[in-house]
Amino acid sequence: MEKLEIILPSSKQLISVSVERKNMKTCRLKIYTDQTVVISVPSSVPKEWIQIFLEQKANWIEKKLERFAATIGYASTNEIRNGYSIKMFGEDLIFSVSKTDKNYIYREAKTICIGNTDPNNQEKLMEQFEKWWRNESIRFLEKRIAEYYPIIKKYDKSLPKVQVRKMKTLWGSCSINRGVITFNQYLIKAKPACIDYVVLHELVHFIYPNHSRQFYDFLSIYMPDWKERKKILDLDVVHGL
């Protein structure tokens, strides 16, 4: 992939920007939670124009990167060690890792207690943690789906199945034909009110598949403050819908 570099105005940091050339009419600049910067442009756009455009956007890019750095607790978990923290339902939880004869993991107050026969093996710890996290995600999201399901049940809609997986640009998506809602497995890092917004958002798609005016009018009836919840999700967790 083509790469360009720019210098951030305040920190004077040199960063790399990935350039994607696509069959499109406009440019799109995006920053991901891992602080990767990607610009998508029409295939015919000259390299020089892209460089100038990125330099003009340097202030905006730097502010976005600073916001990601300030909310690192919401980002993907790369290491599990004693004292490290992770967000769960909007709270900071601390890892407590111990060497044990039998593997276990559970939450106690604001601590995630992990017992493992080989606590220095990050690969095994991560596999153990992600399995637990995925199960916790499904369990919680199934409860929230059941809570809001009556809203669409009256329209003869079946109870959707819940799946979770790693998603880079979405908090959730639905397959109406399959009757499945897929959630980002890191959604439960957000506050419960924000999670509920995503849950209801996806459920409403079973009635209104597109983001039409009717969709948002219907959403507003059952969750009048959805804009505030979405704003919190976007600002706190950064990776908005």
N, C-alpha and C positions, 0 to 999 in steps of 0.2 A: 504494500500500500504506500502511496506517495506521502511524504512527510514534509512539513514546513516548520520553522521555528520562529517564535516571537519572544520579546523580552517584556515581562510584566512591568508596568510603570512604577509601582511603589516598591516592591521587593527586589526589583532588578533581576528576578529569576528568569532563566531561559527555559522555556517549555516547548515541547514538541506537539504539533497538531497533525492528526491523521486526516488525509484528504481522500474522500470517496467521490469518484466521478460516476454519475448515474444519468439515466434518461429522465431528466426532470427539468422544470422550467425556472425554479427558484433555488436559492441557497438556503441551507439549514445548518445552523451551528448548535451543537449539543455538547453538554458536559455531563459525564456519568458520575455515579457515586464513588467510583474508584479514581476519580479526578482525571480520567481520560477525556481529552478534548478532540472532537471529531467534527469536521465540516463536510457536508455533502453538497456537491455543486453539479451543474450541468456539464456534460462531457466536454463541451467546447470552450469552457471558461479558461482563459490564460492563467498560468501560474502566477504571473506578476500581479494580476488583479486580485487573486485570492490572498496574496501576501499583504497587499494594501488593505484589503477588507479586514483581515485578522488584526492588523496593527490598529485600525480604527476601533475595533472591538476589544482591545486589550484591557481597558478599564473594566468593562462588563465581565470579561473572562476572569480577571483577578478577583472581583467581588464574589463571583460564583464559586471559585475555588476556595476562597476564605470561608464561605458558608458551609461548604462540604467539610472543611477541616474542623469547623466549630461543632459539627454534628457527627463526628466520627463514630460515636457510640451506636449510631443507627446503621453503619456500614457493615458489609459482610465480615463475619468473624474469621480472622486468619490464624489466631493463636489462642489456646486455652491454657492459662497459667493462673496460679494463685494470685489473687488481688486484681486481676484483669476484670473489666466490667463489660456488660452488654445490656442493651435496652430490651425490655420485655414489658409490653403493655404501657409504654411510656415511662417506666421506672428504670433506674440504674440498678442492675443486679451484679453481684460480685461472684466470681468463680472461686470455689474452694475445692482444690484437687488433692486427693489422698491416694496412697498406695494401699490396696486392699486385696484380699484373697478372692473376692468376687466383684465383678463390675456392677455398678449401680449409678443412678443419677436421679435426683429429685430436687425440687425447689422447697426451701424453707425460709419463709419471710423474704428477705431481700438477698438471699444467697442461693446460688445453684451449686449443690453439693455433688461432686463427681468422685466416685471411687473406681479405680482401675488397677489391674494387675501390673500394668506397665505405664505409669503416669508420665514418663518422659517421652513416650512415643506419641508425637503430635498427630500422626496419621490415624492411629487407633482412637485417640481422644476425640478427634474431629468427627470420625465416623460414628462414635458412640453418641456424641452431643447432637449431631445433625439428625440422627434417627429419633432421639428424644424430642428435639425441637419440632421436627415434622409431625410427630404424633400429637404434641401439644397444640400445634397449629390446627390440625384437622379437628381435634376434639373441641377446641374453642369455636372454630368457624362453623362447625356443624350445629353447635348450640345457637349461634347468632342467626344462621340461616333458618333454623326452626322457629326462632323468635319472630322473624319478619316474614316468614313464608305465608301466613294467613292473608297478607296484603295481596298476593298474586293468586292465591288458591281460589278466591272468589271468581277469578277469570278462567277457571278450569285449567290451571297450570299445575303440573306435577311438581313434587318436591325435588329440587335439583340435587345431584350428587356433588360432593366437594372433592377437589383435588388440590394439592399444593406442589409447587415446584419453583425453582429459581427462575426469576424473570428480570430482565435488565431494564425494561422501559415501562412496565405496567404493574399496577397493584392487583389487577384482576382482569379476567376475560371470561366470556361465556360462550358455550356452544349450545345454541337453542335446540338444534336437531338432536343432539346427544343427551340433552338435559343435564349438562355438566357445567359447573362454575370452577374455574381454575384460579387460585389465588397465589400471589407471590408469597413464598414461604417466610419472607422477612416482614410481612405485613403485621404480625403480632408484636413487632417492636413498637408500633404506634400506640397511641392512647386508645382505649376501648371505643370512645365516641367516634374517633376517626375510622376505626375498623368497621364500625356499624355503617358509616357512610358508604364505604366501599361495598359492603355486603348488600345494602339496599340498592345501590347504584346498579350492581350486576343483576339483582333480582328484577328490577324494573325493565331491564333489557328483554326479559321474556315476554313483556307486553309491548314495549316499544323498542325494536331492535336498534334503531339509530338514535343519535343525539339530536332529536327533533325538539321543537318547542313543546310538543305534547309530552315528550319524555321528561323534560325539566319541570313542566307544570305538575305532572304527576308526582315526581320526586319531591317537589316542594310541599305538596299536600301532606305527605307522611313524614317529611323531615324538613321543616321550614328553615332550619339553620344549616343546611347542607353546605352552603358556601363557606360558612365560618369553619366547619369541620374540615373541608377540603383545604382551606387556607392553612390551618394548623398542620395538616398532613404535609402540605407542600413546603412550609417553612421549617417545621421541626425535623421531618424525616427527609426533606429535600427532594426525594425522588417522587414527584407528583404524577397524577394521572394524566 
